[in-house]
C-alpha cells in the first residue's frame, strides 16, 4: 500500500516537474525568438474598401435601408479573401460562385419588401439576411471539405451543415468558405501535413494559434464579417488573442455541437466542454451572433434584461498564485498592464473592482487535464476510430517520425493522444479527487460571481508564438481549458499591442449562462480602447 502511494506521489511530481521544465524552456525560447526574429510584415494589401470596416449591425442596417446590396457586400469579401489568402493560407475550400447566387436571392427578397414595415419584418425573421461569413472546417459546411487537417481523411466532404452553421444560414447568412484547423483540432498551432502552415496576419512568421486558427487569421485582416469557431480548450479565445480580435466561448451546453468533427456520440459531457461560438472584429456584434447560435437555448441568455454597468462587480487576477504560479509560465508585463488599464477604466467609472487570489485553483493543471482526458468516444488520429486505439509503440514511433517530418500525422496531435493514453501521468484515484475538486470550484466560483460578477484574467501568458513552439508553451493552456471543464462562458477581449506590435488582451469570465456580462464588458472596452485595428493601415478608395 505504501509503495502504491509513493508511486502516485511520484507520478504527480513527474507531471509538475514536466510542467516546470516546459514552462521555463518555453520562456527561454520565446525570449530568444523575440530577440532574434524580426517581425515579418504582412505582404498583402491594406484594406481599401470601406465596406470591410463595418460591423454586422451596421451592414444589416444598410442592407435593410437599401444603401447596400448583398451582392456588393459578398463581392467585397470575396475580393478581400483572394487578396490575403496567398499570404495566410487560411482557406481550405471556398464556395464563392454559390455565395454570389445566394446574395442575388437575398437582394431579390429585400427588393420585394417595398415598405419600411415590410423590411423590418423581413429582417426580424432573417436577422443576417445577405451577410457573408466564414466557417471553421470542423464545424461542417455541407458539400465542402471535412478533412479537418488529416491526410487520411483527404477528399471527405461534410454530408450536412453543423447545427450552428444551419442556424446562421436559416437567419439569412451566406457562408463563403471553410477555414484551416489543426489535425482533428488537436493542437494550438494551425499547421498540418495535409494543408501546410496557416500564418498570423500581424506577423507572417508567427502562429495564429489553434484550433480556430484559420478563422482568427481571416478576421484579423478584415477578410470576413465574422467566423464560426469551436472551443474545447481555448480554441476560440487563443486564436482571437493572437490575431487581435474578439472570441467568445459560450456556457457549456448552450450551443449545439452536432455536426462538429471530432464528435463524441457516447459522452454526455462532451457538449459541455466543447462549444461552438463567434470570432469577430467587433465586440458589439457578439450578442446578436450568440443569440442566433444558441437556437432553442436563446432564452437562457436573457439578453433583453440589461445590467447597469455600475451594478457589475469585477474580480481580477494577473495569474496563478503560490506553487501553481511557479510551475506556470510568467505572464508578460504587457498583458498584466492591459488588465490593469481595464480595471482602472472601470474603477474610474464607479464599478466595484477587487483583486482575487486564485489559490482555490492550486490544482488547475490537473483539474483541466482530467477534464480533457475524461472525454470518451473521440477517434484516434492514427486509426480514425474511437473504439480502436493504436498500439503504444506505434504512437511513440509516429511521434518520433513527426518530429523529424516523416509522418502523415502532426507531432502536437500525437503528443496529446499519447498524454491521454498515459492518463497525463496521474493515478486513477487522484483523477477522481480532481473531478470532485472541479465540482467544488464550480460551486465556489458560481457563488462568487453570481449574476452580476465577472473575472478578468490572462487569456494566455504571451502574444503570438513562433512556429513549432506550441508544445513548450502548453502549460499556459489551463488558463483557458479550466473554463471549458467548469462550463463557464469566457470572452477574449483584444486590448492593443505589445512592444513587438503583436495583439494582446485578456479574457472575461462569468458564471454559467451569464454570457451577456462577458459581452457587455467586451463592448464597453471596445468603445473605450478602440478594439480591433488592422495589421496594415487602411488605404481607403473614394
ZIZI-V103506 format. One record per residue. N is the residue number from 1. RES is the residue in three letters. OMEGA is omega in whole degrees, -180 to 180 (999 if undefined). Layout:
N|RES|OMEGA, N|RES|OMEGA
//
This chain:
1|UNK|179, 2|UNK|179, 3|UNK|-180, 4|UNK|179, 5|UNK|179, 6|UNK|179, 7|UNK|179, 8|UNK|179, 9|UNK|180, 10|UNK|179, 11|UNK|179, 12|UNK|180, 13|UNK|178, 14|UNK|179, 15|UNK|-180, 16|UNK|179, 17|UNK|177, 18|UNK|179, 19|UNK|-179, 20|UNK|-180, 21|UNK|-179, 22|UNK|-178, 23|UNK|-176, 24|UNK|172, 25|UNK|177, 26|UNK|179, 27|UNK|-180, 28|UNK|-179, 29|UNK|180, 30|UNK|-179, 31|UNK|178, 32|UNK|180, 33|UNK|177, 34|UNK|-176, 35|UNK|-172, 36|UNK|-174, 37|UNK|178, 38|UNK|-179, 39|UNK|176, 40|UNK|-175, 41|UNK|-180, 42|UNK|180, 43|UNK|177, 44|UNK|-176, 45|UNK|171, 46|UNK|176, 47|UNK|-180, 48|UNK|-177, 49|UNK|-177, 50|UNK|177, 51|UNK|-175, 52|UNK|-177, 53|UNK|-176, 54|UNK|179, 55|UNK|177, 56|UNK|-180, 57|UNK|178, 58|UNK|-178, 59|UNK|178, 60|UNK|179, 61|UNK|-180, 62|UNK|176, 63|UNK|-179, 64|UNK|-179, 65|UNK|-180, 66|UNK|-180, 67|UNK|-177, 68|UNK|175, 69|UNK|177, 70|UNK|179, 71|UNK|178, 72|UNK|-177, 73|UNK|-179, 74|UNK|178, 75|UNK|180, 76|UNK|-179, 77|UNK|174, 78|UNK|179, 79|UNK|-180, 80|UNK|177, 81|UNK|-180, 82|UNK|178, 83|UNK|-169, 84|UNK|-171, 85|UNK|176, 86|UNK|178, 87|UNK|-172, 88|UNK|-173, 89|UNK|-176, 90|UNK|-174, 91|UNK|176, 92|UNK|178, 93|UNK|-179, 94|UNK|177, 95|UNK|-171, 96|UNK|-178, 97|UNK|178, 98|UNK|179, 99|UNK|178, 100|UNK|176, 101|UNK|179, 102|UNK|177, 103|UNK|178, 104|UNK|179, 105|UNK|178, 106|UNK|179, 107|UNK|178, 108|UNK|178, 109|UNK|-180, 110|UNK|-180, 111|UNK|-180, 112|UNK|178, 113|UNK|-167, 114|UNK|-179, 115|UNK|178, 116|UNK|179, 117|UNK|-180, 118|UNK|-179, 119|UNK|176, 120|UNK|179, 121|UNK|-179, 122|UNK|-177, 123|UNK|170, 124|UNK|179, 125|UNK|-179, 126|UNK|-170, 127|UNK|176, 128|UNK|-174, 129|UNK|176, 130|UNK|-177, 131|UNK|176, 132|UNK|176, 133|UNK|-178, 134|UNK|-170, 135|UNK|171, 136|UNK|-173, 137|UNK|-176, 138|UNK|-177, 139|UNK|170, 140|UNK|172, 141|UNK|-170, 142|UNK|176, 143|UNK|180, 144|UNK|-174, 145|UNK|-180, 146|UNK|-178, 147|UNK|180, 148|UNK|172, 149|UNK|-175, 150|UNK|175, 151|UNK|-177, 152|UNK|-179, 153|UNK|-176, 154|UNK|178, 155|UNK|-179, 156|UNK|178, 157|UNK|179, 158|UNK|-179, 159|UNK|180, 160|UNK|174, 161|UNK|167, 162|UNK|-174, 163|UNK|-178, 164|UNK|176, 165|UNK|179, 166|UNK|179, 167|UNK|180, 168|UNK|178, 169|UNK|178, 170|UNK|177, 171|UNK|177, 172|UNK|180, 173|UNK|-176, 174|UNK|179, 175|UNK|-178, 176|UNK|-169, 177|UNK|167, 178|UNK|-171, 179|UNK|-171, 180|UNK|174, 181|UNK|170, 182|UNK|180, 183|UNK|-180, 184|UNK|-178, 185|UNK|-173, 186|UNK|176, 187|UNK|175, 188|UNK|-180, 189|UNK|-177, 190|UNK|-174, 191|UNK|-174, 192|UNK|174, 193|UNK|-176, 194|UNK|-171, 195|UNK|-178, 196|UNK|-171, 197|UNK|170, 198|UNK|-172, 199|UNK|179, 200|UNK|-177, 201|UNK|-180, 202|UNK|179, 203|UNK|-172, 204|UNK|177, 205|UNK|-177, 206|UNK|-177, 207|UNK|171, 208|UNK|-175, 209|UNK|-178, 210|UNK|12, 211|UNK|177, 212|UNK|-174, 213|UNK|180, 214|UNK|179, 215|UNK|-179, 216|UNK|180, 217|UNK|179, 218|UNK|177, 219|UNK|-175, 220|UNK|-179, 221|UNK|174, 222|UNK|-178, 223|UNK|175, 224|UNK|177, 225|UNK|174, 226|UNK|179, 227|UNK|172, 228|UNK|179, 229|UNK|175, 230|UNK|-172, 231|UNK|176, 232|UNK|176, 233|UNK|-179, 234|UNK|-171, 235|UNK|169, 236|UNK|-171, 237|UNK|-179, 238|UNK|175, 239|UNK|178, 240|UNK|178, 241|UNK|-177, 242|UNK|-174, 243|UNK|169, 244|UNK|-179, 245|UNK|180, 246|UNK|176, 247|UNK|-177, 248|UNK|169, 249|UNK|-178, 250|UNK|172, 251|UNK|178, 252|UNK|179, 253|UNK|-178, 254|UNK|-179, 255|UNK|178, 256|UNK|177, 257|UNK|178, 258|UNK|-178, 259|UNK|180, 260|UNK|171, 261|UNK|0, 262|UNK|-179, 263|UNK|176, 264|UNK|180, 265|UNK|-174, 266|UNK|-177, 267|UNK|-178, 268|UNK|-178, 269|UNK|-174, 270|UNK|180, 271|UNK|177, 272|UNK|-180, 273|UNK|175, 274|UNK|174, 275|UNK|175, 276|UNK|-177, 277|UNK|-175, 278|UNK|166, 279|UNK|-174, 280|UNK|176, 281|UNK|-171, 282|UNK|-178, 283|UNK|-177, 284|UNK|179, 285|UNK|-169, 286|UNK|178, 287|UNK|178, 288|UNK|-177, 289|UNK|-178, 290|UNK|178, 291|UNK|179, 292|UNK|-179, 293|UNK|-178, 294|UNK|177, 295|UNK|-178, 296|UNK|178, 297|UNK|-178, 298|UNK|-177, 299|UNK|-179, 300|UNK|-180, 301|UNK|178, 302|UNK|-176, 303|UNK|-176, 304|UNK|179, 305|UNK|-177, 306|UNK|177, 307|UNK|179, 308|UNK|-177, 309|UNK|-177, 310|UNK|-179, 311|UNK|180, 312|UNK|176, 313|UNK|-177, 314|UNK|169, 315|UNK|180, 316|UNK|178, 317|UNK|-180, 318|UNK|180, 319|UNK|180, 320|UNK|-178, 321|UNK|175, 322|UNK|-179, 323|UNK|180, 324|UNK|176, 325|UNK|-179, 326|UNK|-178, 327|UNK|175, 328|UNK|179, 329|UNK|175, 330|UNK|-180, 331|UNK|179, 332|UNK|179, 333|UNK|-180, 334|UNK|-180, 335|UNK|175, 336|UNK|-178, 337|UNK|-179, 338|UNK|173, 339|UNK|180, 340|UNK|179, 341|UNK|180, 342|UNK|179, 343|UNK|179, 344|UNK|179, 345|UNK|-178, 346|UNK|177, 347|UNK|178, 348|UNK|178, 349|UNK|177, 350|UNK|179, 351|UNK|179, 352|UNK|-179, 353|UNK|-177, 354|UNK|178, 355|UNK|-175, 356|UNK|174, 357|UNK|-177, 358|UNK|180, 359|UNK|177, 360|UNK|176, 361|UNK|-176, 362|UNK|178, 363|UNK|-176, 364|UNK|-178, 365|UNK|-178, 366|UNK|-180, 367|UNK|180, 368|UNK|-178, 369|UNK|178, 370|UNK|179, 371|UNK|179, 372|UNK|-179, 373|UNK|-178, 374|UNK|-178, 375|UNK|-179, 376|UNK|172, 377|UNK|177, 378|UNK|-177, 379|UNK|173, 380|UNK|178, 381|UNK|-178, 382|UNK|-177, 383|UNK|-178, 384|UNK|-178, 385|UNK|-179, 386|UNK|-174, 387|UNK|-177, 388|UNK|-180, 389|UNK|178, 390|UNK|177, 391|UNK|-178, 392|UNK|-180, 393|UNK|179, 394|UNK|178, 395|UNK|-179, 396|UNK|179, 397|UNK|180, 398|UNK|177, 399|UNK|177, 400|UNK|179, 401|UNK|-180, 402|UNK|180, 403|UNK|-180, 404|UNK|176, 405|UNK|177, 406|UNK|179, 407|UNK|174, 408|UNK|-174, 409|UNK|-180, 410|UNK|-175, 411|UNK|-178, 412|UNK|179, 413|UNK|178, 414|UNK|179, 415|UNK|-180, 416|UNK|178, 417|UNK|178, 418|UNK|177, 419|UNK|178, 420|UNK|-178, 421|UNK|-179, 422|UNK|179, 423|UNK|179, 424|UNK|-179, 425|UNK|180, 426|UNK|177, 427|UNK|-180, 428|UNK|-179, 429|UNK|-179, 430|UNK|176, 431|UNK|178, 432|UNK|177, 433|UNK|-179, 434|UNK|175, 435|UNK|179, 436|UNK|179, 437|UNK|178, 438|UNK|179, 439|UNK|178, 440|UNK|179, 441|UNK|179, 442|UNK|179, 443|UNK|-180, 444|UNK|-176, 445|UNK|177, 446|UNK|179, 447|UNK|-180, 448|UNK|-176, 449|UNK|-179, 450|UNK|-179, 451|UNK|179, 452|UNK|-174, 453|UNK|174, 454|UNK|179, 455|UNK|173, 456|UNK|171, 457|UNK|-176, 458|UNK|170, 459|UNK|-179, 460|UNK|-173, 461|UNK|-178, 462|UNK|180, 463|UNK|-172, 464|UNK|-176, 465|UNK|170, 466|UNK|180, 467|UNK|178, 468|UNK|179, 469|UNK|-175, 470|UNK|-177, 471|UNK|-180, 472|UNK|176, 473|UNK|-172, 474|UNK|-179, 475|UNK|176, 476|UNK|-172, 477|UNK|-176, 478|UNK|167, 479|UNK|-178, 480|UNK|-174, 481|UNK|-177, 482|UNK|-178, 483|UNK|168, 484|UNK|-179, 485|UNK|-180, 486|UNK|180, 487|UNK|-179, 488|UNK|175, 489|UNK|-179, 490|UNK|-179, 491|UNK|170, 492|UNK|179, 493|UNK|178, 494|UNK|-170, 495|UNK|176, 496|UNK|-168, 497|UNK|176, 498|UNK|-175, 499|UNK|178, 500|UNK|-177, 501|UNK|-180, 502|UNK|-177, 503|UNK|173, 504|UNK|179, 505|UNK|180, 506|UNK|-180, 507|UNK|177, 508|UNK|-175, 509|UNK|176, 510|UNK|178, 511|UNK|-179, 512|UNK|179, 513|UNK|171, 514|UNK|180, 515|UNK|-176, 516|UNK|178, 517|UNK|176, 518|UNK|-177, 519|UNK|178, 520|UNK|178, 521|UNK|179, 522|UNK|-179, 523|UNK|179, 524|UNK|178, 525|UNK|176, 526|UNK|179, 527|UNK|-175, 528|UNK|-172, 529|UNK|171, 530|UNK|172, 531|UNK|-176, 532|UNK|170, 533|UNK|-175, 534|UNK|179, 535|UNK|178, 536|UNK|-177, 537|UNK|180, 538|UNK|170, 539|UNK|-170, 540|UNK|175, 541|UNK|-180, 542|UNK|999
//
